[in-house]
């Protein structure tokens, strides 16, 4: 299988930034799937089985504080039921969401098959909207048009991937 997302290697600086972003060290980092315009990590790709043996279905993990805060605000504002309703109301969005699920699984499978999470992607895909953080992370990693619910969440949020809100921006990589 071939991933549709190009990862960049995580540097020691990236790992330090993500530790600051999340308040803890990252586990099972494969690479950076999306970056802020300043070059800081925004989405990390994580091994499907963590080094301690734990299955980890969330391949694309949103790390950027501004992005995570924006998705948390949408979830607190009860946007998820509205986005979930689109899956029942709009056949095109439902079909694109199914395709996003398959894409997510294919991207993760490149890095190993884990029986405990076989067929499980993230964020409720392919039939529910469960976690906007995961869906936005996938949308940022894969690019616009791949995950329709992630795209809609990013469009509705207060954070934009087009402007830096990092506490410590760095020169773009």
Buried (B, 14 or more C-beta within 10 A) or exposed (E): EEBBBEBBEBEEEBBEBBEBBBEEEBEBBBBBBBBBBBBBBBBBBBBBBEEEEEBBBBBBBBBBBBBBBBBEBBBEEEBBEEBBEBBEEEEEBBEBBBBBBEBBBBBBBBBEEBEEBEEBBBBBBBEEBBBBBBBBBBBBBBEEEBBBBBBBBBEBBEBBBEEBBBEEEBEEE
